[in-house]
Amino acid sequence: MIENKTKNLILLTNIFPYGSIEPYLETEVKYYEAFFDYIYVCSLQVRRKDLESCRELPSNKFRVLSILKASNFVYLLNAILVLGDKNLYHELNKLYREHRLNFKNTVQLFVYLSRANYEARKIRNWLKSEGVLPGQGEGALYAYRFEYQPYIGLILKQALPNYVTLARGHGFDLYEFRRGGYIPLREYLLDNLDYTVMIANNGINYLSEKYPGYTSKVVLSRLGTTDYGLGPVPKPNDPIRIVSCSGIIDLKRIELIVEALALIKDAEIVWDHYGDGPKRSIVEALANRKLGQTIHYKFHGNIDNASLMKIYSKVPYHVFINVSTSEGVPVSIMEALSFGIPTIATDVGGTNEIVFDQRNGLLLPADFELKQLVKYIMEIYQDTLSSKCKFRHEARKTWAENYSADVNYPYFISKFMTLA
C-alpha cells in the first residue's frame, strides 16, 4: 500500500501499455518519474488479445490496471445507471437547443456516460486497494485522449481534490467532423478540466472557433521524439529510397503512393512501408499489378518503435511520404525529420506546423494530382545529390527546435501537471 500523501500521476490510456496502439506514449512515459512518486496507468477498453503483448514500462514506480472492454449487456445496464447523472440531462437539453437531438447522438451520449461511469468505478476500487484513495496528496489526472476518458478523470477528481485534471487532444478524438459531427460533453470538459492540451495550433484554433468561451484553458504542448542522431546520407548512385509509416486505412491513402510510383519509369525506386491495416491486401494487390521491375517495394506490417528507429539510423532514405486526408501533427513525421529525412506530405490538419514547404520538405494539397507527387519526389532526390542538401539540414533543424522529447515533455509535465 502506498502512502496517500505521495505525488501521483493517474494516466488514462486506450489499451497502452498493452497491444501496439498509442506508440507515442512509449517516449512520454519515460519522463514521468522525475516528477511523480508513482504512476498509475489505467488501460481502458482492452481486448483479451491485447493482453498477449505488453510494452515495458520504465520502472517499478509504474502500476497498471487493465480494464477489459465489457459486454454490451454490461454497458446497457450502466446506461440505466447513468440516468442518475445530471450531465445526461444538461447535454440532452443542449442538443435540443442546438437542434441536434436525434437517435444517433442520444445513443452516443448514453454509450459515453455508460463507459465512463463503469470504468471510473473500476478505477476507484483499484486506487482504494493501492492506498491512493482516500487521499490528501496531490498529483495529476491525465487523459491521453479527448473523448470519454477526461470525464472519468473528472469523476475521480471528486475524491482527489488536490489533483490537476487535463486531457490531450490529437486528431480523431478532437475533430467532431471526423466523428459524424458530434462528440458528447465537449463544453462540460472544457469548462471543468484545468487544461485541455493541444498538440498543434490547428487544434487550438479549431476549439477556439467552436467554443470561444474557453480559450484561456486550451493550451499548446507539442509531442516529441527521442534523439537517435542523424541518419546516413544517400550516395549519388543509390536508388531513390522512399519510406512511409502509417496504418493502411482509408484515411492514409497508401494506394495513392502506389499510383504515383507507377508513373515513374526511368528511375530505380526502393519503397518501404511500415504499418498494417484492413486495406493492406488491397493495396498490396494494387502494387503487384501496377509497379514495374524498377520499383522495389515491401509492406513490412507493424513493427515496434525501437526496431523502426534502428532502421532509420541505418538506411539512407531520401524522403518520407504522408498523404493522409486528415492529421494532428504526425509523430511519424517528427521521427523522420529527427534523422534528417525530408518529408512530402498533404497540407491537412497540423501538418503545416511541422512540414515547412520548400524548407524541410514539400506540401501537397489534399486533393493533389499524382504527377505532382512524382515531381516532388524527384525534386527532393535532386536536392540530396547537391552539395547543400538543404532539405535534410532543415529537416533536422525543425525537429531540434520544435519536437525534441527531451525539451517538450519535461516542460509539459512541469507546466501543466501541477496546480499553481
GINOR-V196369 format. One line per field, one symbol per residue. phi: phi as a letter, one per 30 degrees, with the letter a starting at -180 (. if undefined). burial: 1 if it has 16 or more other C-alpha atoms within 10 Angstrom, else 0. A space follows every 50 residues. Layout:
# GINOR-V196369
phi: ???
burial: ???
This chain:
# GINOR-V196369
phi: .cedcdccccccbcieddibdhdddeddddcdedcbdbbccccchdcddd ddbbddcdaddccbcccddddddddddddddddddddedddddddddchb dbdddddedddedddddddddddeddddddidcdbcdblbcbcdbcbded deedddeecbdccdcabcccbddcddddbijbbdhddddddcddbcccca deddddddddbddbddccbcaddabddciddddececdddccbbbadcbe edhddddeddddddccbdbbbccckbldcedddddddddccdddccbbcd idbddddddddddccdddacbbbddaacbddededdddciddbcbddbhc ddcbcceicclbccdecdcedddeededddedddddddheddddeddedd dbbdddcddededddccbdd
burial: 00010111111111111111000001110001101111111111111001 00000000000101011110000010011001000001001100100001 00001100111111111111001101100001101111111111111111 11110110010111111111111110000001111100110011111111 11110010000000001111111110100111110000111111111110 01111111111101000011111111000100110010011001101010 01000000100110011111111111111111111111111111111111 11111110111111000001001101110110010000111111111111 01111111100110011100
